Amino acid sequence: MKYSNTMSLTQDSRYPPEAAKSGSHAPVDPWEEAYLRFERPEQEIQKFLKRLRRLGAAAWPKETRIVELFCGRGNSLRAWEQLGFCNLEGVDLSSRLVAKYDGPAKCYVADCRHLPFADESKDAAVVQGGLHHLVQLPQDLEQTFAEIRRVLTNDGRVLFVEPWRTQFLTFVHFLSEKHMVRRLSTKLDALATMIEHERQTYEQWLNQPQQISALAHKHFVPLHESFAWGKWNFVGKPRTGIA
């Protein structure tokens, strides 16, 4: 594992300091193990590419200073790279996942509620499946959105994609709870395992759709918002004049 582009701002509480330093000797986190087998890297990159094109992000100026929060193993950063963007940074709380990225972007092990960036230093902040891990709603989400506004320029952009309780997602949940289906589908088994290990925050997120959308509208002017295929898609710009 390479750490040359990684700067540690806060220790991942799931691992002791010595484990973070040793990398491969860190204890296996069951959620991360399931995440890593949910999709192959090339599948995940293609998913991000399709999504970014669909939401219009591929047309952003190539010099846009982008920070990807909850970047995980960095495949979202690789998607941005393939689209021609080069001013990229990533943030994730897991030192193990961040260490799996060995591309040109600079990555930080840090808390999204306390971002290691100067005021108005980024043009875009992106989250593709991480806000639903926040422990305390709405407090943690309010703090995260405030931090994102702090680091964005006034004409910056946000892009959020998070799970949302649609009929499709309800059906996927139904399938993933069937033992036989899990035996036949590695992907559904990985999804079910991730849900099992994040159930408290996952269900908390899914059960507060109105509050979450309202909070997003409080901090950001929506340019696009849609709910489809079990996802909330939001693209916006920072609101001004918020204390």
C-alpha positions in Angstrom: 0.0 0.0 0.0 1.3 3.4 -0.9 1.0 6.4 1.4 3.0 8.9 -0.7 -0.2 11.0 -1.5 -1.9 10.5 1.9 -1.9 13.0 4.7 -3.4 11.8 8.0 -5.5 14.5 9.7 -7.3 12.4 12.2 -7.0 8.8 13.3 -9.7 6.3 12.2 -11.2 5.2 15.5 -11.8 1.7 14.3 -8.1 1.0 14.1 -5.4 1.6 16.8 -2.5 3.9 15.7 -0.1 1.0 15.2 -2.6 -0.7 12.9 -2.9 2.4 10.7 0.9 2.5 10.4 1.3 -1.1 9.5 -1.4 -1.1 6.9 -1.7 -4.8 6.0 -1.6 -5.8 9.6 -4.7 -3.8 10.5 -7.7 -5.8 11.6 -10.3 -6.5 8.9 -13.3 -4.3 9.1 -16.4 -6.3 7.9 -18.1 -3.3 6.3 -14.9 -2.4 4.4 -14.4 -6.1 3.3 -18.0 -6.1 2.0 -17.5 -2.7 0.2 -14.4 -4.0 -1.5 -16.2 -7.0 -3.0 -19.4 -5.2 -3.8 -18.0 -4.0 -7.1 -14.7 -4.6 -8.9 -12.7 -1.3 -9.3 -13.3 -1.1 -13.0 -17.1 -1.6 -12.4 -17.1 1.2 -9.8 -15.2 3.6 -12.0 -17.6 3.0 -14.9 -20.5 3.6 -12.5 -19.0 6.9 -11.4 -18.3 8.0 -15.0 -21.9 7.3 -16.1 -23.2 9.2 -13.1 -21.0 12.2 -13.5 -21.9 12.5 -17.2 -25.6 12.1 -16.4 -25.5 14.9 -13.8 -23.6 17.3 -16.0 -20.3 17.3 -13.9 -18.3 16.0 -16.9 -18.9 19.4 -18.6 -17.4 21.4 -15.7 -14.2 23.4 -16.5 -11.3 20.9 -16.4 -9.4 23.2 -14.0 -12.1 23.0 -11.4 -10.7 22.3 -7.9 -12.6 19.3 -6.8 -12.7 17.5 -3.4 -14.4 14.2 -3.2 -15.6 13.5 0.4 -15.9 9.8 1.6 -13.6 8.9 -1.3 -13.0 5.4 -0.1 -10.4 3.5 -2.2 -10.3 6.4 -4.7 -12.2 5.0 -7.7 -14.3 8.2 -7.8 -11.0 10.1 -8.2 -10.0 7.8 -11.0 -13.3 8.6 -12.8 -12.6 12.3 -12.5 -9.1 11.7 -13.9 -10.5 9.9 -16.9 -12.8 12.8 -17.6 -9.7 15.1 -17.8 -9.8 16.8 -14.3 -6.5 17.2 -12.6 -7.1 19.4 -9.5 -8.3 16.6 -7.3 -8.3 15.8 -3.6 -10.0 13.2 -1.6 -11.1 12.8 2.0 -12.0 9.7 3.9 -12.0 8.6 7.5 -10.6 5.1 6.7 -6.8 5.0 6.5 -7.1 1.5 5.1 -9.3 2.5 2.2 -7.3 5.7 1.4 -4.1 3.7 1.3 -5.5 1.7 -1.6 -5.5 4.7 -3.9 -2.1 5.3 -5.7 -3.1 7.9 -8.2 -2.0 11.6 -8.6 -4.7 13.1 -6.4 -3.8 14.1 -2.8 -5.8 12.2 -0.2 -6.4 13.0 3.4 -7.6 10.8 6.3 -9.9 13.3 7.9 -13.4 14.0 9.3 -15.8 15.6 6.9 -17.1 17.7 9.7 -13.6 19.3 10.1 -12.2 19.6 6.6 -8.4 20.4 6.3 -8.9 23.1 3.7 -8.8 26.9 3.8 -11.9 29.0 3.3 -13.1 29.3 -0.3 -10.3 27.1 -1.6 -12.4 24.6 -3.6 -14.6 24.9 -6.6 -16.6 21.7 -6.1 -17.4 19.3 -3.3 -18.7 15.9 -4.2 -20.2 13.0 -2.0 -21.2 9.8 -3.7 -22.5 7.6 -0.9 -21.1 8.8 2.4 -23.5 11.1 4.1 -25.7 8.2 5.2 -22.8 7.1 7.5 -23.1 10.2 9.7 -23.9 9.1 13.2 -26.1 12.0 14.5 -28.8 13.5 12.3 -29.4 16.3 11.7 -26.4 17.7 13.7 -23.6 16.0 11.8 -25.2 16.7 8.4 -25.7 20.4 9.4 -22.0 20.6 10.4 -20.8 18.8 7.2 -22.9 21.1 4.9 -21.6 24.1 6.8 -18.0 22.9 6.3 -18.6 22.3 2.6 -19.9 25.9 2.3 -16.9 27.2 4.1 -14.4 25.6 1.7 -16.3 26.4 -1.5 -16.1 29.6 -3.5 -19.3 31.6 -3.8 -19.9 30.2 -7.3 -18.8 26.7 -6.4 -20.8 23.5 -6.9 -21.9 20.5 -4.8 -22.9 17.1 -6.1 -24.5 14.6 -3.7 -25.6 11.0 -4.5 -27.0 9.1 -1.6 -29.4 6.1 -1.0 -33.1 7.0 -0.9 -36.1 5.0 -0.1 -37.8 4.4 -3.5 -39.7 1.4 -4.6 -36.6 0.1 -6.3 -34.5 0.3 -3.2 -37.3 -1.4 -1.2 -37.3 -4.3 -3.7 -33.5 -4.6 -3.5 -33.7 -4.7 0.3 -36.3 -7.5 0.0 -34.1 -9.5 -2.3 -30.9 -9.0 -0.2 -32.7 -10.4 2.9 -33.3 -13.8 1.1 -30.6 -16.3 2.0 -30.8 -18.1 -1.3 -30.5 -14.9 -3.3 -27.4 -13.9 -1.2 -25.8 -17.3 -2.0 -26.4 -16.7 -5.8 -25.4 -13.0 -5.9 -22.1 -11.9 -4.5 -23.1 -8.3 -5.0 -26.4 -8.6 -3.1 -24.6 -10.5 -0.3 -22.0 -7.7 -0.1 -24.8 -5.1 0.0 -26.7 -7.0 2.8 -23.4 -7.3 4.8 -22.8 -3.6 4.5 -26.3 -2.8 5.6 -26.0 -5.2 8.6 -22.9 -3.3 9.8 -24.3 0.2 9.2 -27.9 -0.4 9.9 -28.3 2.3 12.6 -27.0 5.1 10.4 -28.5 3.7 7.2 -32.0 3.4 8.5 -31.7 6.7 10.3 -30.8 8.3 7.0 -33.6 6.6 5.0 -36.2 7.5 7.6 -35.6 11.3 7.4 -36.0 12.2 3.7 -37.8 15.5 4.3 -35.4 16.8 6.9 -32.4 15.8 4.7 -33.7 17.5 1.6 -34.7 20.6 3.6 -31.2 20.9 5.1 -29.6 20.6 1.7 -31.9 23.4 0.4 -31.0 25.5 3.4 -27.3 25.4 2.6 -27.4 25.1 -1.2 -29.4 26.5 -4.1 -30.6 23.4 -6.0 -29.7 23.3 -9.7 -30.8 19.7 -10.0 -32.6 17.3 -7.6 -34.0 13.9 -8.5 -35.0 10.7 -6.8 -34.7 7.5 -8.9 -33.4 3.9 -8.7 -32.9 4.2 -4.9 -30.8 7.3 -5.1 -31.1 11.0 -4.2 -29.2 13.1 -6.8 -28.5 16.7 -5.9 -26.5 19.3 -7.7 -26.4 22.9 -6.3 -24.4 26.0 -5.4 -23.7 27.5 -2.0 -26.3 29.8 -0.5 -25.0 33.1 0.7 -25.9 35.0 3.9 -26.2 31.9 6.1 -24.7 32.5 9.6 
